[in-house]
Amino acid sequence: MLRHQNGSLLQLEDAEIYYQVSGSPTGHPLLLLHGGLGSLEDFSAIAGSISEHFFVIAVDLRGHGRSTLGRKPLSYLQHQLDIQALIAHLNLNEYSVLGFSDGGIVGYRLAIENAAIRALVTVGAQWRISDQDACYEILSGVTPETWTEIFPDAPRKYSELNPHGNFAELVQSCTRLWTDLGPSGYPGDAIARIQCPTLILRGDSDFLLSLEEAADAQTMINGASLGNIPFCSHAAIEESPDIAARLICDFLNEPRKRHTDT
């Protein structure tokens, strides 16, 4: 299980980013980037399988878990810049990225810009959005109250990890991030510039990332592979951890591009 313990804080200009390392110190570095309104504990169900193979760096994104929100507006671009600062701080010359939901969106942005990424795995991660999409209405309607109705323990868990944080402010910041249609938001067609081996995973009933959207991403990224995990929804790594962990580890241990005719 992955829990908040024995971690470190990276001091940035306006925020502190919490991260902790585990696994094999001589293994290939693997960044774990969690989903919106979650924390590094999103990966608890698969952490044991992953840590056997890699030097794992699990991160709390800005405002989440034990990381502070800071003064800058929350955006996928800001998350990207924070992670790039952490990469530089840890002096990582080559690494892989596993991103769930929001973390996968950040992973796409990182892979577009950085040739040092050996492999990328995204789980339930959108890459484009329109205000006409059904999921846009879902995301724009999230409030502190509606989130707490679905996850009653969320405010308590957040305050335990981040006693000086403001849960309502974080939810409102995430809603603005999820509905950002500008260049600081979703990567869009720029994912076509990704060169590293990429595995796109989704739960068969994911209500945020449709099979069509995932298939379009596979088409956009040269040589990308697509996995549709049955009997689960958005949080496939929690709902079907054995299948998810096997796919992720098999791919990251031997990153490869899918053979295409073009």
Backbone hydrogen bonds, N-H to C=O, Kabsch-Sander energy under -0.5 kcal/mol:
donor,donor_aa,acceptor,acceptor_aa,energy
3,R,1,M,-0.6
5,Q,3,R,-1.0
8,S,19,Y,-3.3
10,L,17,I,-2.8
11,Q,9,L,-0.6
12,L,10,L,-0.7
12,L,15,A,-3.3
17,I,10,L,-2.5
18,Y,16,E,-0.6
19,Y,8,S,-2.5
20,Q,58,A,-2.2
22,S,56,V,-1.9
24,S,51,S,-0.6
24,S,54,F,-1.5
27,G,24,S,-1.6
28,H,53,H,-0.6
30,L,55,F,-2.5
31,L,96,S,-2.7
32,L,57,I,-2.5
33,L,31,L,-0.6
33,L,98,L,-2.5
34,H,32,L,-0.5
34,H,59,V,-0.6
38,G,35,G,-1.7
42,D,39,S,-2.5
43,F,40,L,-1.6
44,S,41,E,-1.9
46,I,43,F,-1.2
47,A,43,F,-1.4
48,G,44,S,-0.5
50,I,46,I,-2.0
51,S,47,A,-2.8
52,E,48,G,-0.7
53,H,50,I,-1.7
54,F,50,I,-1.5
55,F,28,H,-1.8
56,V,22,S,-2.2
56,V,54,F,-0.9
57,I,30,L,-2.9
58,A,20,Q,-2.5
58,A,56,V,-0.6
59,V,32,L,-1.9
60,D,18,Y,-2.6
61,L,59,V,-0.7
63,G,68,T,-1.1
64,H,61,L,-2.7
65,G,38,G,-0.5
67,S,64,H,-2.8
68,T,16,E,-1.9
76,Y,184,S,-0.8
77,L,184,S,-1.9
79,H,75,S,-2.3
80,Q,76,Y,-2.3
81,L,77,L,-2.5
82,D,78,Q,-2.5
83,I,79,H,-2.4
84,Q,80,Q,-2.4
85,A,81,L,-1.9
86,L,82,D,-1.8
87,I,83,I,-2.6
88,A,84,Q,-2.1
89,H,85,A,-2.2
90,L,86,L,-2.3
91,N,87,I,-0.6
91,N,88,A,-0.7
92,L,87,I,-2.0
93,N,91,N,-0.6
95,Y,116,A,-1.6
96,S,29,P,-2.1
97,V,119,A,-2.1
98,L,31,L,-2.9
99,G,121,V,-2.8
100,F,33,L,-2.7
101,S,99,G,-0.5
101,S,123,V,-3.3
103,G,34,H,-0.7
103,G,100,F,-2.3
104,G,101,S,-0.7
105,I,101,S,-1.8
106,V,102,D,-2.2
107,G,103,G,-2.0
108,Y,104,G,-2.4
109,R,105,I,-2.0
110,L,106,V,-2.5
111,A,107,G,-2.5
112,I,108,Y,-1.9
113,E,109,R,-1.2
114,N,110,L,-1.7
115,A,113,E,-0.5
117,I,114,N,-1.0
118,R,95,Y,-3.1
118,R,116,A,-0.6
119,A,95,Y,-0.5
120,L,197,P,-2.3
121,V,97,V,-2.6
122,T,199,L,-2.3
123,V,99,G,-2.3
124,G,201,L,-2.8
126,Q,124,G,-0.6
133,D,130,S,-1.9
137,E,133,D,-1.1
138,I,134,A,-1.4
139,L,135,C,-2.9
140,S,136,Y,-2.8
141,G,137,E,-1.0
142,V,139,L,-1.3
147,W,143,T,-2.6
148,T,144,P,-1.7
149,E,145,E,-1.8
150,I,146,T,-1.4
151,F,147,W,-3.0
154,A,151,F,-2.0
157,K,153,D,-2.7
158,Y,154,A,-2.4
159,S,155,P,-2.4
160,E,156,R,-1.9
161,L,157,K,-1.7
162,N,158,Y,-3.0
165,G,162,N,-2.2
167,F,165,G,-0.5
170,L,166,N,-2.1
171,V,167,F,-2.4
172,Q,168,A,-2.2
173,S,169,E,-2.1
174,C,170,L,-2.4
175,T,171,V,-2.3
176,R,172,Q,-1.7
177,L,173,S,-2.0
178,W,174,C,-3.1
179,T,175,T,-1.2
180,D,177,L,-1.4
181,L,179,T,-0.7
185,G,182,G,-1.8
186,Y,180,D,-0.8
188,G,127,W,-3.0
190,A,187,P,-1.5
191,I,188,G,-1.9
192,A,189,D,-2.0
193,R,190,A,-2.2
194,I,191,I,-1.8
199,L,120,L,-2.5
200,I,225,S,-3.1
201,L,122,T,-3.0
201,L,199,L,-0.6
202,R,227,G,-1.7
204,D,229,I,-2.8
205,S,232,C,-2.6
206,D,203,G,-2.0
210,S,208,L,-0.6
214,A,210,S,-2.3
215,A,211,L,-2.6
216,D,212,E,-2.3
217,A,213,E,-1.9
218,Q,214,A,-2.1
219,T,215,A,-2.0
220,M,216,D,-2.1
221,I,217,A,-2.2
222,N,220,M,-0.6
224,A,218,Q,-0.5
224,A,221,I,-2.1
225,S,198,T,-2.5
227,G,200,I,-3.1
229,I,202,R,-3.0
229,I,227,G,-0.7
232,C,229,I,-0.6
236,A,234,H,-1.7
238,E,235,A,-1.4
239,E,235,A,-2.4
240,S,236,A,-2.5
244,A,240,S,-2.4
245,A,241,P,-2.8
246,R,242,D,-1.9
247,L,243,I,-2.4
248,I,244,A,-2.6
249,C,245,A,-2.8
250,D,246,R,-2.5
251,F,247,L,-2.0
252,L,248,I,-2.8
253,N,249,C,-2.4
254,E,250,D,-1.0
258,R,223,G,-3.6
